[in-house]
């Protein structure tokens, strides 16, 4: 039986998240800076019947409905916690869409792959999310994404030393809490549409910070990036009361007392993961301070994005 295997990475969102969510992204022109990490969703697609459709994961069913290879068998796995705020569902969506496209004989570039994954999430599953996670999963590496009528992707030429320092000094902690609900995303959207000053102002600053973060990443200035991450979190948590939690606040407080230059919850927040970036040489102290508050997830930067796994693809 022919097997096609593909994987796609998750991401750390440095700044600009929420500004990639319509209608803000279309009206104001959002911006996001993120970087892909080597925590992957893997999809294995085989010839043959999928079995009982009701037993399949909802994302798998949705991806099959939108694919010409809808009669495929599908297995989906991951090496990251579910609902961790790392864009895991989008990584799964990109891996699925890409593997199914290969089986169907479709030629699909990375931009189209990201859009297909997002359309599946939004149109088939009704998830009121943004664009950034799908593009991080499709492209990999460090990105500056800008939004308007379309998504413009700028791949940031970050150095190997920067990536190594980020992996060493970046302490990523999983809180074990469920991530934010779609209701909160809709509440932030409605507040923006109503012109609430606190939300409009916070989103504008978060968008501006994304561009500054991209410049810091290009120049390899992890310290400046970390400080902007901290500022970003102060604006992000203004958007809605449920974006932060007592556990996230405890992690933030402990981190800032123990050598962190900046701390930010990942994704929409409300739980999931928190990233703290240590001052150079204080990463061990920071990791020890945060150990009682959540599971550390080690990571490296992924530069490949969506990729077929040739050792399985040919079997």
C-alpha positions as a printed Julia matrix, in Angstrom:
315×3 Matrix{Float64}:
   0.0    0.0    0.0
   1.35   3.42  -0.96
   2.06   5.72   1.98
   2.63   9.46   1.84
   3.94  11.08   5.0
   4.3   14.79   5.6
   4.93  17.0    8.57
   4.53  20.67   9.43
   5.93  22.65  12.38
   4.29  24.62  15.14
   5.45  28.17  15.96
   6.3   30.75  18.58
   4.36  33.95  17.93
   6.53  36.87  18.95
   4.08  39.64  18.16
   1.12  40.88  16.17
  -1.18  37.96  16.88
  -4.87  39.0   16.81
  -4.11  41.54  14.05
  -4.16  38.62  11.57
  -7.82  37.9   12.36
 -10.53  39.35  10.09
 -11.95  41.92   9.91
  -8.97  43.71  11.51
  -6.48  42.21   9.07
  -8.42  43.47   6.04
  -9.43  46.87   7.44
  -6.22  47.91   9.19
  -3.58  45.73   7.54
  -2.25  43.53  10.35
   1.31  42.31  10.9
   2.76  39.27  12.68
   6.3   38.19  13.49
   6.76  34.51  14.35
   9.22  31.63  14.11
   8.6   27.95  13.44
   9.84  25.36  15.91
  10.67  21.67  15.59
   7.52  20.41  17.26
   5.55  18.74  14.49
   2.21  17.47  13.33
   2.65  14.46  11.04
   0.07  13.15   8.57
   0.29   9.73   6.92
  -2.03   9.22   3.96
  -2.62   5.79   2.43
  -4.62   4.32  -0.41
  -7.84   2.76   0.72
 -10.99   3.38   2.68
 -10.93   5.68   5.71
 -13.29   3.42   7.61
 -16.13   4.84   9.7
 -16.09   8.63   9.04
 -17.64   9.34  12.45
 -14.58   7.85  14.13
 -12.2   10.29  12.43
 -10.91  13.5   13.93
 -13.0   16.49  12.83
 -10.04  18.14  11.11
  -9.3   14.95   9.19
 -12.91  14.7    8.01
 -12.85  18.35   6.94
  -9.56  17.96   5.03
 -10.86  14.86   3.25
 -14.04  16.66   2.2
 -11.97  19.38   0.52
  -9.55  17.02  -1.19
  -9.81  15.14  -4.46
  -8.21  12.25  -2.55
 -11.22  11.97  -0.24
 -11.05   8.16  -0.24
  -7.66   8.15   1.55
  -6.83   6.54   4.81
  -5.35   9.07   7.23
  -3.29   8.88  10.41
  -2.48  12.1   12.27
   0.06  12.37  15.11
   1.87  15.16  16.95
   4.75  15.67  19.4
   3.3   18.7   21.23
   0.48  19.13  23.74
  -3.01  19.75  22.39
  -4.36  23.3   22.87
  -0.89  24.61  23.76
  -1.16  27.91  21.89
   1.56  26.86  19.43
  -0.62  26.72  16.32
  -0.85  22.93  16.51
  -4.19  22.56  14.75
  -2.89  24.63  11.85
   0.29  22.54  11.67
  -1.93  19.47  11.46
  -4.07  21.14   8.81
  -1.06  22.03   6.66
   0.45  18.54   6.99
  -2.9   16.98   6.04
  -3.58  19.31   3.14
  -0.09  18.82   1.73
  -0.1   15.03   1.99
  -3.56  14.8    0.44
  -2.53  17.16  -2.37
   0.41  14.89  -3.19
  -1.84  11.83  -3.3
  -4.32  13.66  -5.54
  -1.52  14.78  -7.87
  -2.17  18.47  -7.19
   0.66  20.98  -7.61
   0.44  23.33  -4.64
   2.91  25.97  -3.45
   3.44  26.99   0.18
   1.21  30.06   0.0
  -1.67  28.06  -1.48
  -1.09  25.28   1.03
  -1.42  27.71   3.94
  -4.58  29.21   2.46
  -6.11  25.78   1.85
  -5.45  24.8    5.45
  -6.99  28.01   6.79
 -10.03  27.73   4.54
 -10.6   24.2    5.83
 -10.49  25.42   9.43
 -12.7   28.44   8.87
 -15.19  27.2    6.28
 -15.51  23.56   7.3
 -14.99  23.75  11.07
 -16.14  27.31  11.78
 -12.97  28.25  13.69
 -12.79  32.08  13.94
  -9.02  32.24  13.67
  -6.35  34.15  11.8
  -3.75  33.39   9.18
  -0.37  33.32  10.89
  -0.3   29.74  12.16
  -0.95  28.23   8.73
   1.81  30.29   7.13
   4.33  29.43   9.84
   3.54  25.75   9.32
   3.82  25.99   5.54
   6.98  28.13   5.29
   8.99  27.45   8.46
  11.78  29.72   9.69
  11.25  33.28  10.93
   8.55  35.29   9.18
   7.11  38.76   9.0
   3.56  38.41   7.71
   1.54  41.41   6.61
  -2.14  41.36   5.83
  -4.47  43.25   3.54
  -6.19  41.94   0.43
  -3.73  39.05   0.55
  -0.99  37.74   2.86
   2.54  38.96   2.13
   5.27  36.67   3.43
   8.73  38.03   4.24
  11.16  35.3    5.25
  13.59  36.78   7.78
  17.26  35.83   7.35
  18.0   35.03  11.0
  21.43  33.69  11.86
  22.27  30.25  13.22
  23.64  31.96  16.35
  20.31  33.71  16.9
  18.4   30.43  16.55
  20.76  28.65  18.94
  20.47  31.44  21.5
  16.68  31.42  21.26
  16.57  27.67  21.91
  18.93  28.03  24.87
  17.55  31.18  26.46
  13.9   30.69  25.55
  12.12  28.78  28.31
   8.81  27.49  26.93
   6.47  26.32  29.69
   3.22  24.43  29.17
   0.69  25.44  31.8
  -1.52  22.37  31.37
  -4.56  24.62  31.08
  -6.97  24.68  28.17
  -6.39  27.4   25.63
  -8.74  30.31  24.97
 -12.2   29.74  23.5
 -13.66  30.96  20.24
 -16.08  33.05  22.31
 -13.19  35.23  23.49
 -11.9   35.68  19.96
 -15.37  36.82  18.91
 -15.58  39.16  21.92
 -12.31  40.85  20.94
 -13.53  41.15  17.36
 -16.79  42.73  18.49
 -14.96  45.18  20.76
 -12.79  46.24  17.83
 -15.83  46.69  15.59
 -17.48  48.78  18.32
 -14.41  51.03  18.39
 -13.53  50.39  22.03
 -10.45  52.52  22.63
  -8.58  50.01  24.82
  -8.85  47.28  22.15
  -8.19  49.52  19.15
  -5.13  51.04  20.8
  -3.72  47.7   21.96
  -4.09  46.12  18.51
  -2.39  49.09  16.83
   0.62  48.85  19.14
   0.82  45.06  18.77
   0.87  45.47  14.99
   3.68  48.05  15.22
   5.7   45.83  17.55
   5.63  42.98  15.04
   7.61  45.07  12.55
  10.12  46.13  15.21
  10.5   42.51  16.3
  11.29  41.5   12.73
  14.1   44.07  12.64
  15.49  42.78  15.95
  15.42  39.2   14.66
  17.18  40.19  11.44
  19.96  41.88  13.4
  20.24  39.0   15.87
  19.3   41.14  18.89
  17.53  38.6   21.07
  17.59  40.92  24.09
  15.68  43.66  22.26
  13.24  41.09  20.91
  12.64  39.75  24.44
  11.88  43.2   25.82
   9.37  43.82  23.02
   7.75  40.46  23.74
   7.2   41.66  27.3
   5.67  44.91  26.11
   3.47  43.02  23.66
   2.05  40.9   26.48
   1.07  44.02  28.42
  -1.05  45.11  25.45
  -2.34  41.65  24.57
  -3.79  41.03  28.0
  -5.79  44.28  27.73
  -7.88  42.8   24.92
 -10.03  40.6   27.19
  -9.99  39.5   30.86
  -9.77  35.79  30.0
  -6.53  36.14  28.01
  -4.46  35.83  31.15
  -4.96  33.34  34.01
  -3.64  33.07  37.58
  -1.14  30.43  36.39
   0.13  32.66  33.58
   0.45  35.59  36.01
   2.4   33.38  38.42
   4.76  32.3   35.64
   5.24  35.9   34.53
   6.0   37.1   38.06
   8.43  34.26  38.78
  10.17  34.74  35.43
  10.72  38.46  35.85
  12.24  37.85  39.3
  14.57  35.2   37.88
  16.37  36.69  34.91
  13.71  37.0   32.2
  13.96  39.96  29.84
  10.44  39.39  28.52
   7.53  37.0   29.0
   4.51  36.33  26.8
   1.78  33.73  26.6
   1.62  32.02  23.24
  -1.26  32.18  20.8
  -4.56  33.67  21.86
  -3.68  32.55  25.41
  -6.15  31.77  28.19
  -3.8   28.88  28.99
  -1.46  26.89  26.78
   2.23  27.81  26.75
   4.22  30.77  28.03
   7.57  31.83  26.57
  10.13  33.55  28.81
  13.45  34.71  27.33
  16.34  34.87  29.79
  19.16  37.33  29.98
  22.27  35.65  28.6
  23.7   33.33  31.26
  20.57  33.25  33.43
  18.65  30.56  31.52
  19.32  27.84  34.12
  18.11  30.09  36.94
  15.0   30.95  34.94
  14.24  27.34  34.05
  14.55  26.28  37.68
  12.24  29.07  38.84
   9.55  28.04  36.37
   9.84  24.27  36.82
   7.18  24.08  39.58
   4.7   26.03  37.46
   4.56  23.9   34.31
   6.25  21.43  31.98
   9.18  22.79  30.0
   9.02  22.05  26.27
  12.48  22.02  24.72
  12.56  23.31  21.15
  14.77  24.15  18.21
  14.01  26.38  15.25
  12.53  24.68  12.17
  13.67  26.11   8.83
  11.88  23.66   6.53
   8.17  24.27   7.06
   5.95  21.73   5.33
   8.01  18.73   4.25
   7.43  15.3    2.83
   9.15  12.51   4.73
  10.86  10.55   1.93
  11.63   7.44   3.97
   7.89   6.85   4.33
   6.69   8.55   1.16
   8.23   5.86  -1.04
   6.94   2.84   0.87
